[in-house]
Amino acid sequence: MKSLNEQIIRKIKLRYLHFIDVICETQSLVAAAAKLNVTPAALSKSCLEIERILGVQLFIRSHHGMQPTDICTLVVESSRSIGHELDKLVKMVNEYREVEMGTLTIGVQAMGLEARIMSGVSAIKKASPDRTIRITHRERNTLIEMLNRRELDMIFIDSFQMDRHSHVSFLPMLHAGCVAVSQHGARSVREIVENWGVYREDLWILPQKGIAMRDRFDALLYSRDLEPPPQLIEYNSYGGLRDLFVHSGGWGIIPSYALNLAKGYIDLQSTYDTMDEMQLESGLAWLGAFPQKKYVEEAIAVFADGGKETHQA
């Protein structure tokens, strides 16, 4: 035979506890019913039912409203604790479901790989329609930090100084040299550096620090004891960049695969001498020193199969 406590627990409905909480807060059956979107009659019936189950009077009813009793206050406090625990339970279940469903988190800061990244994402989604895929665009250093904190499953970045992160695996997908461009034409980076005294005083349009192409260029100048340009415009998005070059007349560094964007504005050679220090190497990075979830391993395999290395002068 069930104990009295077991009978009470079995009969109490969670919505009853919520009803009592709202009545206690408003101290009005009509106001509480309006807030709960039920009729006052239905709410009154539910209130009487829980009082019958508990065997105590929760409210003193009068023409002035519903005055909560001392035991009602204790019931409301306990019901709120139950509500908090249920919130924690729901959050825990949702987090578990997200892991089970395999929310794939990808960080991107790799110009030139966009088409292959999106092709891989599409292939993964078609293979697992119920999987959520979250793509985040940030600066390179921020993406590496997020990867190390396991906020991202993988990142697409340049390999510059990635050898400092021994726990990170890197799959190269694109190699490309860099060229300096402006309204005056295109120049090899070697020519720019060897004549830096002339070019330094011009306006320079460069990515913000933390973007690999800028970091490589700064390291190149530093290695030759060359001062950075005093006139500088920095950007962290490629939107409107071509117009900025056209209207400002400034110099900038672009990957060789982006030279097609300059056609129609400047004369271009078929090839340019590139420097090893300004060779971009973009690809996929993940925490290879640690076990990965199965769906992450599957995603890495998709990008590895579809991301054969390409080289551009």
Summary of the structure (lengths in Angstrom):
residues: 313
radius of gyration: 32.0
end to end distance: 83.7
largest distance: 96.3
contacts: 923
relative contact order: 0.13
helix: 50%
strand: 20%
